[in-house]
């Protein structure tokens, strides 16, 4: 299991942008399509005051909702996922 977990939907452009960014940085991650996993969907809603914000990420225990690339980069560096 990687330190980065991405919860999103295959059709969501923001989810796809985040996955592409992680791929470009060679960051290993686990992806969960919340449209196929009801428990994951409920977890996302709990993290976002009842809203299905996609993507929602768990980076070493820090939760990010719809992060920009720069926000994600900052957390990845802080959590020592990237150098």
N, C-alpha and C positions, 0 to 999 in steps of 0.2 A: 504494500500500500504506500502510495506516495504522500508527500507532505502537502500536496495541493489537490483539492477536490473541487471540481466544477459542476454545479447543478444548473442545468439549462434545458433548452429545447432545440432540436435539430433545425427547425425553421427560423429560429431567432437570430437575426443578424448580429446582435450584440454578443450572443453566445459564440457564434462562429468567429467573430473578430477576436474574442478572448482566446479561443482555442488556437487560432492562427498565431496570435502573439506568443503564446506559450510554446508552440511548435517551433517558431523562429528562434526563440531563446533556448531551445532544447531543454525545456523544463518538463520533467515527467509529471503527469497528472492522471487522476482518475476522473472520468466524465460520467455523470448520471443524467439521463434524460428524464426529467420530472414528469413528462407526459406518459411515461411507461412505468413509473414507480410512485405509487400513491404515498408511501411513507416519506420518500424524498420530497415530494410536493408539499406535504404537511410540514416537514422540517424547514423548507424554504419560507413558507408562510409564517412560521413561528419566528424566524429570524428577521422578518420584514413587516411586522405589525399587521399580519393577515394578508399581505400582498404577495403575489407571485412575481417577484422581481428576478429577471433573468439577464445575465447569469448571476448567481450568488455563489461565492467561493468561500471555502474554508482553507486558509493558508496557515498551517501549523497552529490552528486554534483561533486565528483571527478571521472574523467574518467580513467579507466585502460584498456589497451589492452593487451591481452594474458599474464596476470600477473602470476608470479610464486606463489606458495603457500606462501612463505615468504613475497613477495611484497604485496599480498592480506592481509595477517595477519597484516602487518604494518599499512595499510590504515584502516582496520577494527578497530584496537586499537585506532588510531588517531581520527577516527570518533565516537569512543565510542560505536561501535556496539558489540564488545566483550571486556571482561575485561582483 
